[in-house]
Each structure stands twice: as structure tokens, then as C-alpha cells.
Amino acid sequence: MTRTVLSAFILCASLVALSCQPLTRSSTREDTARPQPQAPRAEEPASAGDSQDSGRKSEGKFEFDMTLGTSQAIDPFGPTPHEVVAEMIALAEVRKDDVVYDLGSGDGRIPIAAAKQAGARGVGIELRPELVEQSRKTVAEAGVADRVRFIHNDFFKCDFSDATAILVYLYPRTLLPLRPKLLAELKPGTRIVAYRYGIEGWPRDKEQPVKHTSGGTLYMWVVPANVSGTWRASLVREGRRTWWGGRQATSFTLHLQQTYQQVRGKARIGSQELPLDDIKLKADTLSFSLKLPGGEPLALVGKVKGDRVQGVATASPSGAASAERAWQAVRVRGTKASLDPGLPPIPVTEPTDGGRPPFEQQPPPDSSSN
Ligand SMILES: C[S@@+](CC[C@H](N)C(=O)[O-])C[C@H]1O[C@@H](n2cnc3c(N)ncnc32)[C@H](O)[C@@H]1O
């Protein structure tokens, strides 16, 4: 009996350990260690002594300041107006089967709204313990506690790769060091929506003005598959059969370079270099056109799954009235590269808008629409 209870405890402990590294050595919180690569962190801003954070730190309320690995000013809490949260959920097209994360979840309104509005599962990660406590109370009152959970931790230390949508409201100085982690760890197709501030350097897939009177802009990105590297590809040849009746294939090599969702590349057959035109990558769908020697231009579309691509080629870009032929490619081991070009110096100052920190310009939290 004791052994069964002990095994169950160990199993539970290892399951919760799957989410984040511990926040403090003395922490009693339930989300404990899973080794994560540390993202680069920003420097302590010169103005940190004036910030809302350090004021609260001096009251001894924060336990996270010495846990970050390197010091960084933590964005102040500024809630996204509920109406804007609804717009973010709509822009990300959140559905019932989504797992929605809010990195820096404040009072929990985004994951709670994603569960209430779209029936999704929600996860909030928040450093300020009193906000986590408040979120857990609100989620119980909102009746969606079975679908939403809150993690008291630093999101840089957490594994949120099970997300299918990420909705955030963070300063650019925090979004920027998050960029390599988002690109490396999220699944292709994961939607990211950010309120007011974009992710420096990463071209957005969409942006739209906020309809609510608070103004500002919503930015959206779709995480691309990583197609960088050298691929050994083969394309089934139309009409040609081997003497035993099998399909004949043309082999070629693809050399792809990728930054964010932008891909450049060329193909090679033997010593002959061939251009790839109209290369597009949306989530896990790669498409380009290629003219093989002596053949007509082909439009190739393929689904990327890790180090493999499988798809079809058609003789005209529209594919109309042309037979489809299969093509596939396998990435040469060790040729995959990072999608992030490397971080520029991270801005340390808080963005200002009309001379005041923009988070302070938000309307006060309105719990009535929760
Ligand atoms: C501007 S508020 C946004 C709150 C909420 N997402 C919303 O939109 O209403 C930013 C929040 O991120 C939290 N935060 C900042 N850096 C964090 C980090 N590294 N890990 C966890 N939370 C963080 C802050 O404590 C703050 O509550």
C-alpha cells in the first residue's frame, strides 16, 4: 500500500516537473524543475530603481528577483482590456482544441477568456505570486478551472511547446529575448498574437488595428516549420516506368536558407544549379516552383514533418488539368540551422507613449466582464 502511494507520488511529481524550472530554491510551488536552455536575458535597466517592480521588490513581496539567472527588469502588470482580449482570441482563431498560453498572464484574464469564449484549454505563466493567486480565484469563480491552470514561474524557464496559440502583452525588451525560444520550441502552425508591441525583427504575418477605444495594434505570427539545410529530394517521373513496372524518379538536392518564415534556396541536379522560384512557407506547408532540365515548370507543394517533406508536384502553378506527381525529401543530418538570426542589443528602457509608460495608460482591471 505504502509503496503504491509512493509510486503514485513519484509519478505525479515527475509529471508536474515537465513544465518549468524551479522558481526559487526555497520555493514551495508545485511546478518544479525541467532543465531548459536559458534564453539570453536583457541587462538591468539603468532606470530600474524607479520602476514599479523595484518599488514592490523593496517591500519584500517578490521572490523572483534573484532567481532569473541574470537580472532583468520585469514588465509591470498592465491588464489588456477585456474587449481587446476578445479581439486577440478572434484574431488567433482560437478553437476548442487549442492550448492557449499567456506568457506573463497578470490577473489571468486571457487564458480564462480563451476557455470561456472558445472552449479552449488555457495556461497562464506569471511571476508575481499575488497575481497567480488572484488568477486561481478568478478561474474558480468563472467556472473553467477544469480547463485553465496557472503556473507561478518565469516563462523563460518554462516549456510551453504544447501551445497551439500564444497571446501576450509584453514590452519589446521582453518579447525580443523570447524570439529565439518561440522560433525554436513552438510547433509549426502555432499562432502568436501580441497586443501593442511587435517582436523586433520577426516580420509579422498579419496586423490589425484594435477596435476598442484603447487603440493600438494587434500583431500576429504563424510559427514556421524549420526547412533550413540540405535536402535530398526525389520526384516521380510522369509516364516513365522501370523494367519491373515501378515508377522512375528524378533525384535532386535542395539547399534552403531560412530566417523566420522567409526561405531562399536553389536546387541542384548533378553539377547543374537550378533556381527555386516563388518559395513560400506557411506553418508546415512549403511550396516553390522548379524547372527541371528539358521539362516544363513544376509547382511543388509539400508538408514538412521534422526532417522529411512529402508532397505533390503539378505541371502548372494552378495544378489545373495536370496530373500530380509525388515528391519527397529528407534533410541531410547536421544541416538544419536556427531560424533566428541572432539578437541585437536588447532595449533596456521601457517604451513610452506620450511620456508615460504605456501599461499605466490602460484602464483599471474590470473584473465585471470576466
Ligand atoms: C503587461 S502585463 C500583461 C498581463 C496580461 N497578460 C494581460 O494582458 O492582461 C505583463 C505581465 O507579465 C509578467 N511577466 C513579465 N515578465 C515575466 C516573466 N519572465 N515570467 C512570467 N511573467 C512575467 C508581469 O508580472 C505582468 O503581470
PDBQT file of the ligand as one rigid body, heavy atoms in Angstrom, charges set to zero:
ROOT
HETATM    1  C1  LIG A 401       1.543  43.978 -19.258  1.00  0.00    +0.000 C 
HETATM    2  S1  LIG A 401       1.219  42.690 -18.168  1.00  0.00    +0.000 S 
HETATM    3  C2  LIG A 401       0.068  41.719 -19.091  1.00  0.00    +0.000 C 
HETATM    4  C3  LIG A 401      -0.855  40.894 -18.248  1.00  0.00    +0.000 C 
HETATM    5  C4  LIG A 401      -1.847  40.029 -19.022  1.00  0.00    +0.000 C 
HETATM    6  N1  LIG A 401      -1.161  39.184 -19.968  1.00  0.00    +0.000 N 
HETATM    7  C5  LIG A 401      -2.851  40.868 -19.735  1.00  0.00    +0.000 C 
HETATM    8  O1  LIG A 401      -2.670  41.044 -20.954  1.00  0.00    +0.000 OA
HETATM    9  O2  LIG A 401      -3.808  41.353 -19.123  1.00  0.00    +0.000 OA
HETATM   10  C6  LIG A 401       2.724  41.741 -18.219  1.00  0.00    +0.000 C 
HETATM   11  C7  LIG A 401       2.793  40.666 -17.180  1.00  0.00    +0.000 C 
HETATM   12  O3  LIG A 401       3.914  39.833 -17.469  1.00  0.00    +0.000 OA
HETATM   13  C8  LIG A 401       4.500  39.410 -16.239  1.00  0.00    +0.000 C 
HETATM   14  N2  LIG A 401       5.873  38.998 -16.554  1.00  0.00    +0.000 N 
HETATM   15  C9  LIG A 401       6.864  39.766 -17.057  1.00  0.00    +0.000 A 
HETATM   16  N3  LIG A 401       7.967  39.032 -17.264  1.00  0.00    +0.000 NA
HETATM   17  C10 LIG A 401       7.665  37.772 -16.894  1.00  0.00    +0.000 A 
HETATM   18  C11 LIG A 401       8.393  36.549 -16.895  1.00  0.00    +0.000 A 
HETATM   19  N4  LIG A 401       9.663  36.495 -17.317  1.00  0.00    +0.000 N 
HETATM   20  N5  LIG A 401       7.764  35.417 -16.479  1.00  0.00    +0.000 NA
HETATM   21  C12 LIG A 401       6.478  35.466 -16.044  1.00  0.00    +0.000 A 
HETATM   22  N6  LIG A 401       5.741  36.604 -16.005  1.00  0.00    +0.000 NA
HETATM   23  C13 LIG A 401       6.328  37.741 -16.434  1.00  0.00    +0.000 A 
HETATM   24  C14 LIG A 401       4.370  40.635 -15.354  1.00  0.00    +0.000 C 
HETATM   25  O4  LIG A 401       4.441  40.289 -13.988  1.00  0.00    +0.000 OA
HETATM   26  C15 LIG A 401       2.997  41.179 -15.761  1.00  0.00    +0.000 C 
HETATM   27  O5  LIG A 401       1.987  40.663 -14.940  1.00  0.00    +0.000 OA
ENDROOT
TORSDOF 0
